[in-house]
Amino acid sequence: ARIESCIIRNNNSKPAGNGGGVFGRPTIVDCEIRENHAGSGAGVFATGPCTITNTIIDGNDSNNLSDGYSGAGVYGPATLIGCRITNNIASEYIAGGTHVPVGSAIEGATLVSRCTIFGNVIANNEPAPGAGSGALRNVGLVENSILWGNENGDLAQGSTTTVRYSIVQSGWAGPGNLTTDPLFSAAGDFALSAGSPAIDAGDPASPVDPDGTRADMGAYYYPQFQPVAVVRNGSGVNPVSYTSNVAPQIGTTWSANVDTTLHGMPSALTYLFASNAPAQLLLPYGELLIAPSPLFLMSVQGAPAGFATHALTIPSNSSLAGIVLPTQVAVTTSAIALTNALDLTFGL
């Protein structure tokens, strides 16, 4: 099966069942698996190889009032890529039982890549010294990931896990590994802040991040897109009269000038349009270079002495980084003429 863009929440297979949220070996993409309850694998119990990508696995509970229930987030031979595995609870020792090592977050996965694993805990009514549990147990390879803030350490004692190019708070030998604070953003969403040591610290042989820079560690890369306004003029029939004054940087005011004299209209009005996609449509009054709908914004300015200045306030929101906004201006008096386009890439 393929499970995509779903929320799987608050399901229960207690007292002794496994896989409170998912049981089997599906492909899981862009999901949230939260607050499910079971024996082992409260979030996902993989009965065979399966792939879990870009998914939040949070707050699942394998504490079953018994002993040795493991992998509260994921149990079994799964491949996890770009996932956030946080705040899951497993149990190794309850009320006089045997000390059994478990993985509070993940047990038995074959690959954990570009994941953030944080705040996973062992539920004990009594301390269990030497039991050897950790966030991960019996995992094959961990790469480009962050393991931080997990109770009882990050990897179970005796693990033969290969870890490389990852932040491991409790330390683990391997190329490129760090023990420094990943400096998550203050928003609590496990995004990286600007000074994070995880930025550009992933395996240099890994695919680059969407911004074209070296891979970061963790589930969420830090966008490093450069702000730029690119002139685009289709087949070239429109005068190039619309130019950027400053780079379209997030949290600032971007502005552009329009020289209406190049259209023979020194006293014209200018209409700046922003849409969701580029276009190329020849019209009687020039070439339309942005999609006619939906229009995200419109700015109207006069052109004293033939020059108009348009300004756009770009919100201080890092999630806008890398977004491209195609814009174009219409110049009009008794006639209409179209300018070149400017494609704005918002950057930090």
N, C-alpha and C positions, 0 to 999 in steps of 0.2 A: 504494500500500500504506500501511497504518498500522502502525507499530512502536511498541509501548507497553510500558513496565515491563520492558524487556529489558536484559541485559548482553551487549554485543558486544565481545569481547576477544581479542587475540592472534591476529588473522587476518593473512594475508600475501598481497599481490599483487605483490611484487617478482619480478624486478628492474625491470620497466618498466610494470607495470600501475598503474591508478589506483583509488582507493576501496578501501583494504584492509578497512575495516569495513563501509561501506555505499556502494553505487554505484546511482544512480538519483535519483528525486525523490519519496520517500515523505514522509509526515507522521511525525515522531518525537516521542514524548512520554514524559517521565519515564524516560529510559534512561541507561545508562552505556556510553560508547564509549571504550574504553581500550586502549592498547598495541597498536594495529594498525599494520601496516607496508605502505608502498606507494610509488609515485611521488608524484604530487600527490594531495591529499585523502586522507591515510592514514586519518583517522577517517571522514569523509563526503566523497564526491565527488558533488556535486549536478549531474545532467545537465540540470536545468531547475528552475523554481521549486519549492521545498519549504519546509516549516516545521519548525523544531526547537525544542521548548519544554521547559523545566525539565529539561535534560539535562546530565550531566557528560561533557565531551570532554577526556580527559586522557592524556598520555603517548604520543600517537601519533607516528609517525616517518616523515617523508617524506625523510629523508636516504638517498638511493639510490646513493651512491658515484658521483654524477654531478652535473650543474649545473642550477640553476633549477627545482628541485622545490618547489612552494609549497603554502600552505594545509594544513599538516600536520593541523590540527584539522578544518577545513571548507574545501572548495574549491567555488566555483560560486555561483549566484544564490539562496542560501538566505536565509530569514528566521530569525533566532535570537532567542528571547525567554526571559529568565530562565535562561540557561545559564551554566555554569562551563567556561571553555576554558583549560586550564592545562597547563604542562609539555610542550607539543608541540614537535617538532623538525623544522625544514625545512632545506634546503641551497641555498645560492646559489653556492658556490664550493668545488670540491673538486679538489685536486691539479692546479692549472694550468689549469683551465677558465675560462670567461668569467664576469665579474662580472654576475650577473643579479639584479635586485631581486625579492624574494619576500616573502610574508607568512608568518611562522612559525606563526601561529595560524589566520588566516582570510584567504582570497583570494576576492574577487568577490562577497561577500554583499551583498544589497540593504539589509538592515536588521539592526542589532545593538541590541537593547533590553533593558535591565535585566540585563546580563551582567557577569560578572567574568572578566577576561582577564589572567592572571598567569603569569609564569615561562616563557614561550615563548621558544625560543632558535633561533639559526642555528648549524648544525653546519659549521664550517670547519676544514679542516686547516691553512689559512693565513689570515691576516687579509685582509679584503676591504674596504679603506677606500673610502668613496664609493659603494658598491654600492647604498645607499639602501633596504635592507630594513627591515622593522619587524614588529611583531606582526600588524598589519592592512595589507592592500594592496587597492586597488580596491574598497573598501567604500562603499556609498552613504550611509547615515545611521547614526550611533552616538548613542544617547540613554540617559540614566539608567544609565550603565555605569561600570565601574572598569577602567582599564588601568594596571597597576602591575607593576614588577619584570620587565619583558620585555627580553631582550637586544636590542641595536641599536635601542632606542627602541620607541615604541608604534605609529607609523604610518610607512609607507614614504615616503621622500622623493618629492615630486611628487604625493602623493595629493590628490585634490580632495574627500575625504570631509568631509561636514558632521558636526560633533560638537557636541552641546549637552547641558548639564546632566550632565556626566560628569567624573570625575577622570581626568586624563591626566598621568602622571608627567613625561613629557618636554614637556608643554605643547601646547595646541592652541587656536586662537582659536574662540570660540563662546559663546553666551549660557549663563551658569550654570556654565561649566567651571572646574575647580579643579586645582591641582597639589599639594595637600597630602596627606600620608600618610593612607590610608583607615582605618588603625588596625583591622586585622582582629583578631579575638579570638585569644587565645593557644592555642586548641584546634587551630589549623591547618586549620579547615574553611571558612575564608573568610567566616564570619559576621562581622558588624560588632560591635565592642565599644561600650560605652556612650558613649564620647566621640568616636565617629567623625564626621568632617565630612560623611560621605555620608548621615547620617540626616536626613530631611526636606529634602534638597537636590536632589531630582529635579525634573523639569519640573512646575511647579504645575498645568499643564493636564492632566497624566497622571492616570489613575485612581488613587485613593488606595490605600494599602496595606491589607491585611486588618484592621489594627487601627484603620482609619479616619483615619490621619494622612497627611500629604503623602507622596508617593512618595519612597522612598530610592533611592540609587544602588547598583548591583550586583545580583548574582543572589539575594542573601538579605537580606530586609528585617530591620530591628531591631524586634522586637515591643515595642510600647508600651501594651499592654492595661492598663487600670486594674483593680486587684483590687476585686471587689464581690460581695456576697451579696444576692441578690434574692429577696424573699418571693414565693412563688407558692402560690395556694390554690384552684385549680380552680373549682368551683361554689360554694365558700365554706362547705361543711358542716363542715369541720374547724375547731376553735378555733385561733386564731393564737397558739401557745404556744411556738414554736421560733424563737429570735432569735439573730442573730450578735453577738458581742462585738467582734470586730476584723475588718479586711479580710483576705481570703485571699491574702496576699502570698507569693510564691515565696521559699523559704528561711526562713520563719518558722513559728510555731505558731498556727494558727487555732483559735478556740474559739467555742462557742455554748452558750446556756442553754435549758433546757426547763422551763416552769412546769407541773408536772403537776397543780396544784390546779385549773387551768382545765378539767381532765377529771374532777375529783372524785376524784383518786387521789393524795393527799399522800405516800403511802409506796411509790409504784410503782417498778418498774424501767423504764429507758428504753433503747431500742435505736435507735441511729442507723445508717441504711443509706445507702450511696452506690451509685448505679447508672450506667448509660451513657446514659440518655435519660429525658426527662419522660414522664409517662403521665397518664391520667385515667380511673380505674376505680372506680365506686361499689361499696362492699362493706358488709356489715352493720355493721361497726364504724368506718366512715368512708370517705374517698375516698383510694385509693392514687394517689400523684402521681409516682412514679418507676417505671421499668420493673422488673418483678420479677426479671429476670436480664439479663445477669450482674451480680452484686453485687461491687463492687470492694473494699468494706471494710465492717466492722460494728464499732461501739463500743457497749459496754454499761456503763451507769452507774446507780447508785442515785440516789434523789431525797430526801435528808434535808431535812426542812422543806418538801418539795414542789418543790425546785429541783435539777436535775441539770446538770452542766457537762461537755460533751464537747470533746475537743481532737484536732486533726489536725495532724501535722507535714507540711508541704509541702516536698518536696525542693528543694534549691537547683539547679534545672535550668531554664534559660531556655526550653527547648523546650516547657515546660508553659504558657507565657504564652498566654492566650486560650482555653485549654481550659475548657469549662463542665462542672461535675460536679453533677448533680442529687442532692440529699440529702433525707431525710425521717426522722422519728422515730416509733416506735411506743411507746406508753405502756401498761404492763400490770401488773395484779395478778391478780385472778381474771377480769378482763375486759380487753379490748384496745381502745385508741383510737388514732387516727392524728392527727398534727399537720399543720400546713402544711408545705410544702417550702421549702428554701433552695437556690437554684441558685448555685453558687460559680463565679465566673469568676476563674481564677488570673491574677495580674498581677505585674509587677516593682515 
